[in-house]
């Protein structure tokens, strides 16, 4: 058993915000969380928050890359570990390595690498998010349409093989029969609507068939029009699916996010980065499937101006949710930690500072910048 005393700051817990807290850790899990006034200081490491915050570790379900590595280019244990280290600096203690539309052979290598990464114990790694290639040409964004395909037997076989971690698939429901959506769900695949030109009825039917997520709400999907609500309308009307938000000031107007947050339960929104390889390194450009991607003024764009993922990290997304969207730190913690944990079916393991869950947390300064990250009770950044 090890102990931590977090003093001179605020600690976000499910029971409320504490003015400091004592957290006991056993075998990488939280044994107890108590106010400082009733805690035993024996054998505890004291951490001065210096007026800042301690919040649950961030969980990011859409991480294309980081630390100079793009998962498509390096679908290996080493690639996953490099990406994880880059994002840990910004408070991410759990992540889904995300593969942008690619051929079945690369998807297979990525899923196999995930199994190896679990065996190797890569810190924070939760599984693989396959974004495409079963998506709409009309709503392709930066994805390479030459790699798009239907859910044929070769593709389906990739998802039938048991995996050690979580497997998430973003697809366009207008391209997949409802029976196949239900089949994928039965296989344990977590399904999200994205890069889709579906109408309202098709999207709504897909939710009913087993799709439980929405990949980057508003972006690369049919918009809300008053006589044609599209995927956006279906997503806002739905009260149970988890919607990912890229709160970087580029992917959607802040007002659009504020409206969405008022339309449905807060705990059904997740902050995601859609981060590219540039996060954690100082670069001005990188390559994506042979296309030159420019990193300019905090965003990633193709030479034609198309958004190409993002250059944001989870601490910045957390901070923007407070400063730009007007949400409290406790609300931002729901969106950055407990909601994505629930979406992945991992609420029993992580997502809040609660006894029995992983001892994953992030220290933030008073103005919500990263100041330390712990995974399983060990500081790693």
C-alpha positions as MATLAB code, in Angstrom:
seq = 'XXXXXXXXXXXXXXXXXXXXXXXXXXXXXXXXXXXXXXXXXXXXXXXXXXXXXXXXXXXXXXXXXXXXXXXXXXXXXXXXXXXXXXXXXXXXXXXXXXXXXXXXXXXXXXXXXXXXXXXXXXXXXXXXXXXXXXXXXXXXXXXXXXXXXXXXXXXXXXXXXXXXXXXXXXXXXXXXXXXXXXXXXXXXXXXXXXXXXXXXXXXXXXXXXXXXXXXXXXXXXXXXXXXXXXXXXXXXXXXXXXXXXXXXXXXXXXXXXXXXXXXXXXXXXXXXXXXXXXXXXXXXXXXXXXXXXXXXXXXXXXXXXXXXXXXXXXXXXXXXXXXXXXXXXXXXXXXXXXXXXXXXXXXXXXXXXXXXXXXXXXXXXXXXXXXXXXXXXXXXX';
ca = [
       0.000    0.000    0.000;
       1.273    3.455   -0.915;
      -0.267    6.794   -0.098;
      -0.478   10.256   -1.618;
      -1.519   13.513    0.017;
      -2.556   16.130   -2.515;
      -2.533   19.518   -0.801;
      -3.139   23.156   -1.729;
      -5.530   22.408   -4.581;
      -8.783   20.808   -5.629;
      -9.470   17.150   -6.354;
     -12.365   16.077   -8.594;
     -14.145   12.974   -7.293;
     -17.581   11.450   -7.976;
     -18.656   12.664   -4.524;
     -17.704   16.252   -5.333;
     -14.674   18.528   -5.408;
     -12.406   18.149   -2.378;
      -9.988   20.752   -1.050;
      -7.084   18.375   -1.214;
      -7.318   14.625   -0.712;
      -5.473   11.559    0.477;
      -5.424    8.653   -1.965;
      -4.221    5.204   -0.993;
      -3.051    2.860   -3.755;
      -2.687   -0.921   -3.733;
      -1.600   -3.008   -6.730;
      -2.079   -0.081   -9.098;
      -5.652    0.570   -7.966;
      -7.205    3.156   -5.707;
      -7.836    1.681   -2.268;
      -9.403    4.805   -0.774;
     -10.010    8.497   -1.344;
     -10.521   10.711    1.689;
     -10.541   14.410    2.614;
      -7.277   15.549    4.155;
      -9.059   16.426    7.386;
      -9.822   12.772    8.133;
      -6.877   11.091    6.407;
      -3.907    9.425    8.014;
      -0.696   11.105    6.809;
       1.458    8.101    7.713;
       3.742    6.895    4.909;
       2.174    9.239    2.370;
       3.933   11.186   -0.367;
       2.838   14.823   -0.303;
       2.163   16.509   -3.636;
       1.623   20.273   -3.585;
      -0.939   21.115   -6.264;
       0.059   24.804   -5.984;
      -3.494   25.994   -6.402;
      -4.183   23.600   -9.247;
      -6.273   20.509   -9.819;
      -6.171   16.737   -9.637;
      -8.589   15.029  -12.037;
      -9.093   11.479  -13.323;
      -6.719   10.462  -16.094;
      -7.981   11.345  -19.546;
      -9.265    8.649  -21.901;
      -9.024    9.396  -25.619;
     -10.869    7.145  -28.058;
      -9.379    8.712  -31.204;
      -5.588    8.978  -31.338;
      -4.161    8.693  -34.850;
      -0.633    9.403  -33.753;
       1.796   11.312  -31.604;
       5.481   11.715  -30.901;
       6.238   11.787  -34.625;
       4.476    8.454  -35.281;
       1.295    7.883  -37.268;
      -0.355    4.574  -36.386;
      -1.017    3.808  -40.081;
       2.705    4.030  -40.759;
       3.804    2.059  -37.711;
       1.094   -0.429  -36.633;
       3.459   -2.071  -34.155;
       3.989   -2.355  -30.418;
       6.761    0.243  -30.687;
       4.473    2.597  -32.599;
       1.718    2.227  -30.009;
       4.160    2.827  -27.153;
       5.584    5.962  -28.776;
       2.108    7.384  -29.306;
       1.179    6.596  -25.707;
       4.277    8.295  -24.291;
       3.604   11.434  -26.317;
       0.034   11.760  -25.070;
       0.829   10.836  -21.454;
       2.617   14.178  -21.200;
      -0.784   15.790  -21.656;
      -2.732   13.716  -19.159;
      -3.896   10.833  -21.332;
      -3.823    7.646  -19.274;
      -5.940    5.549  -21.630;
      -6.108    5.673  -25.417;
      -7.400    3.910  -28.491;
      -4.744    3.866  -31.222;
      -6.660    4.935  -34.317;
      -6.155    3.718  -37.861;
      -7.277    6.005  -40.671;
      -8.881    4.168  -43.627;
      -6.444    1.558  -44.890;
      -6.272   -1.809  -46.637;
      -7.223   -5.037  -44.804;
      -3.584   -6.128  -44.462;
      -2.696   -2.974  -42.493;
      -5.851   -3.239  -40.395;
      -4.920   -6.836  -39.581;
      -1.397   -5.823  -38.561;
      -2.784   -3.096  -36.329;
      -5.161   -5.477  -34.556;
      -2.409   -8.078  -34.131;
      -0.093   -5.377  -32.752;
      -2.759   -4.532  -30.204;
      -2.642   -8.070  -28.832;
       1.151   -7.842  -28.612;
       0.953   -4.445  -26.919;
      -1.237   -5.893  -24.194;
       1.202   -8.717  -23.647;
       4.010   -6.158  -23.434;
       2.043   -4.044  -20.949;
       2.191   -0.776  -22.897;
       1.004    1.861  -20.393;
      -2.420    3.323  -21.116;
      -3.143    1.288  -24.215;
      -6.792    0.207  -24.396;
      -7.267   -1.039  -27.955;
      -7.649   -0.078  -31.595;
     -10.109    2.275  -33.263;
     -10.489    1.459  -36.968;
     -11.860    4.642  -38.587;
     -12.979    3.553  -42.046;
     -12.581    2.259  -44.708;
     -16.339    1.514  -44.778;
     -17.240    5.186  -45.090;
     -18.855    7.613  -47.522;
     -16.918    9.123  -50.407;
     -19.135   12.185  -50.067;
     -18.020   12.685  -46.460;
     -14.480   11.333  -46.748;
     -12.612   14.332  -45.336;
      -8.879   13.632  -45.599;
      -9.342    9.843  -45.943;
      -8.030    8.172  -49.095;
     -11.076    7.088  -51.125;
      -8.900    4.603  -52.992;
      -8.886    2.486  -49.840;
     -12.655    2.469  -49.278;
     -14.531   -0.815  -49.468;
     -17.654   -2.581  -48.256;
     -17.911   -4.940  -45.292;
     -16.962   -7.967  -47.370;
     -15.947  -11.373  -45.937;
     -12.265  -10.349  -45.781;
     -13.099   -7.296  -43.703;
     -15.574   -9.122  -41.490;
     -13.008  -11.835  -40.734;
     -10.705   -9.204  -39.209;
     -13.317   -8.435  -36.581;
     -14.343  -12.025  -35.911;
     -10.984  -12.923  -34.394;
     -10.971  -12.509  -30.577;
      -8.828   -9.618  -29.354;
      -7.342   -8.802  -25.976;
      -8.222   -5.112  -26.017;
     -11.176   -3.060  -27.127;
     -11.975   -2.826  -30.840;
     -13.873    0.176  -32.164;
     -15.049    0.662  -35.741;
     -16.258    3.887  -37.323;
     -18.422    3.278  -40.377;
     -21.117    4.873  -42.521;
     -24.371    2.999  -41.749;
     -25.843    3.661  -45.188;
     -23.210    1.273  -46.544;
     -23.841   -1.602  -44.121;
     -26.983   -3.737  -43.723;
     -28.541   -3.564  -40.274;
     -27.980   -7.296  -39.824;
     -24.232   -6.762  -40.231;
     -24.277   -3.930  -37.709;
     -25.986   -6.247  -35.238;
     -23.484   -9.002  -36.059;
     -20.501   -6.746  -35.384;
     -22.045   -5.669  -32.122;
     -22.505   -9.320  -31.115;
     -18.800   -9.830  -31.798;
     -18.013   -7.147  -29.232;
     -17.017   -4.435  -31.704;
     -17.847   -0.929  -30.471;
     -19.537    0.845  -33.376;
     -19.665    4.548  -34.160;
     -21.255    6.508  -36.988;
     -18.766    8.676  -38.829;
     -17.836    9.951  -42.277;
     -21.437    9.283  -43.211;
     -23.993   10.857  -45.537;
     -26.857    8.874  -44.015;
     -30.273   10.447  -43.601;
     -31.984   10.739  -40.227;
     -33.943    7.488  -40.530;
     -30.896    5.441  -41.545;
     -28.807    6.817  -38.702;
     -31.603    6.273  -36.198;
     -32.046    2.671  -37.359;
     -28.295    2.124  -37.000;
     -28.411    3.292  -33.386;
     -31.241    0.853  -32.736;
     -29.227   -1.957  -34.372;
     -26.252   -1.490  -32.064;
     -24.215    1.592  -32.967;
     -23.414    3.363  -29.708;
     -21.068    6.158  -30.754;
     -20.657    9.146  -33.045;
     -17.180    9.961  -34.337;
     -16.408   13.703  -34.204;
     -19.929   15.151  -34.079;
     -20.652   17.680  -36.870;
     -17.556   16.817  -38.890;
     -17.722   14.589  -41.984;
     -21.431   13.818  -41.660;
     -24.756   14.958  -43.125;
     -25.730   18.172  -41.324;
     -28.867   19.191  -39.474;
     -31.262   20.887  -41.888;
     -34.799   21.627  -40.755;
     -36.443   19.240  -43.239;
     -33.522   16.824  -43.420;
     -31.957   16.327  -39.962;
     -29.210   13.990  -41.207;
     -26.669   12.276  -38.964;
     -26.220   15.404  -36.854;
     -29.957   15.625  -36.179;
     -30.192   11.915  -35.401;
     -27.225   12.188  -33.027;
     -28.612   15.177  -31.145;
     -32.052   13.577  -30.978;
     -30.597   10.373  -29.584;
     -30.093   10.539  -25.823;
     -27.890    7.493  -25.247;
     -25.168    7.319  -27.925;
     -21.763    8.769  -27.021;
     -20.693   11.695  -29.206;
     -17.038   12.616  -29.660;
     -16.186   16.326  -29.727;
     -12.960   17.829  -31.068;
     -12.886   21.094  -29.108;
      -9.994   22.771  -30.877;
     -11.718   25.846  -32.305;
     -11.338   24.540  -35.865;
     -13.507   21.442  -36.247;
     -16.717   23.156  -35.154;
     -17.849   26.534  -33.895;
     -17.985   26.784  -30.107;
     -21.669   27.718  -30.309;
     -22.431   24.473  -32.144;
     -20.873   22.517  -29.286;
     -22.691   24.571  -26.648;
     -25.996   23.859  -28.404;
     -25.204   20.143  -28.558;
     -24.351   20.046  -24.848;
     -27.738   21.546  -24.017;
     -29.573   19.049  -26.234;
     -28.652   15.785  -24.533;
     -27.069   14.384  -21.361;
     -23.589   15.687  -20.622;
     -22.309   12.216  -19.756;
     -22.955   11.111  -23.343;
     -20.278   13.422  -24.741;
     -16.583   12.530  -24.980;
     -13.635   14.794  -25.613;
     -11.417   13.347  -28.339;
      -8.283   14.732  -29.934;
      -8.233   13.079  -33.375;
      -4.529   13.746  -32.843;
      -2.004   13.262  -35.600;
       1.712   12.432  -35.404;
       2.616   16.076  -34.747;
       1.347   16.051  -31.153;
       4.320   16.023  -28.813;
       6.893   17.008  -31.433;
       7.798   20.279  -33.112;
       7.070   19.741  -36.808;
       5.489   21.867  -39.505;
       4.374   19.046  -41.801;
       4.022   15.277  -42.101;
       2.890   12.680  -44.631;
      -0.464   10.876  -44.706;
      -0.909    8.212  -47.378;
       1.376   10.143  -49.708;
      -0.308   13.491  -49.069;
       1.568   16.410  -47.559;
      -0.148   17.621  -44.387;
       0.716   21.053  -43.048;
       0.719   21.966  -39.358;
      -0.209   25.633  -39.200;
      -1.517   27.775  -36.334;
      -2.534   24.783  -34.246;
      -4.329   22.786  -36.922;
      -3.515   20.114  -39.511;
      -4.611   20.634  -43.111;
      -3.953   19.169  -46.511;
      -2.536   21.453  -49.164;
      -6.096   21.996  -50.383;
      -7.172   23.219  -46.936;
      -9.006   20.036  -45.880;
      -8.759   19.390  -42.145;
      -6.527   16.379  -41.522;
      -7.092   15.263  -37.962;
      -5.940   17.645  -35.261;
      -2.901   19.008  -33.451;
      -4.647   19.198  -30.072;
      -3.925   17.213  -26.897;
      -6.380   16.180  -24.192;
      -5.318   18.797  -21.664;
      -5.962   21.500  -24.258;
      -9.350   19.941  -25.057;
     -10.160   19.890  -21.323;
      -9.082   23.519  -20.955;
     -11.067   24.613  -24.015;
     -14.181   22.902  -22.690;
     -13.931   25.101  -19.601;
     -12.779   28.358  -21.177;
     -14.611   28.210  -24.522;
     -17.702   26.138  -23.785;
     -18.338   27.440  -20.269;
     -18.304   24.072  -18.509;
     -16.954   23.444  -15.017;
     -13.831   21.356  -14.329;
     -16.042   18.607  -12.902;
     -18.147   18.585  -16.070;
     -15.053   18.588  -18.262;
     -13.760   15.603  -16.257;
     -16.921   13.683  -17.097;
     -16.369   14.343  -20.796;
     -12.643   13.592  -20.685;
     -12.649   10.570  -18.397;
     -15.802    8.886  -17.130;
     -17.873    9.192  -20.331;
     -15.246    7.628  -22.629;
     -14.651    4.913  -20.029;
     -18.366    4.118  -20.068;
     -18.477    4.151  -23.873;
     -15.687    1.578  -23.959;
     -17.362   -0.549  -21.299;
     -14.552    0.157  -18.830;
     -16.336    2.039  -16.047;
     -15.548   -0.835  -13.701;
     -11.833   -0.297  -14.335;
     -11.167    3.419  -14.817;
     -12.614    6.879  -15.440;
     -13.062    8.344  -11.938;
     -11.060    8.728   -8.730;
     -12.942    5.948   -6.962;
     -11.909    2.976   -4.820;
     -11.327   -0.146   -6.869;
     -10.508    1.690  -10.095;
      -7.114    2.209  -11.714;
      -4.934    4.758   -9.938;
      -4.764    6.958  -13.027;
      -4.848   10.708  -12.579;
      -3.470   13.949  -13.956;
      -2.290   17.025  -12.129;
      -3.205   20.348  -13.748;
      -2.097   23.868  -12.972;
      -4.588   26.482  -11.824;
      -5.110   27.488  -15.459;
      -5.448   23.864  -16.620;
      -2.077   23.066  -18.118;
      -0.414   19.668  -17.575;
       1.794   19.267  -14.508;
       2.037   15.503  -14.041;
       0.480   12.192  -15.071;
       0.189    8.971  -13.052;
      -0.790    5.542  -14.375;
      -1.447    2.737  -11.884;
      -0.129    4.969   -9.108;
       3.225    5.597  -10.782;
       4.159    8.962  -12.209;
       5.087    8.574  -15.861;
       5.126   12.191  -17.051;
];
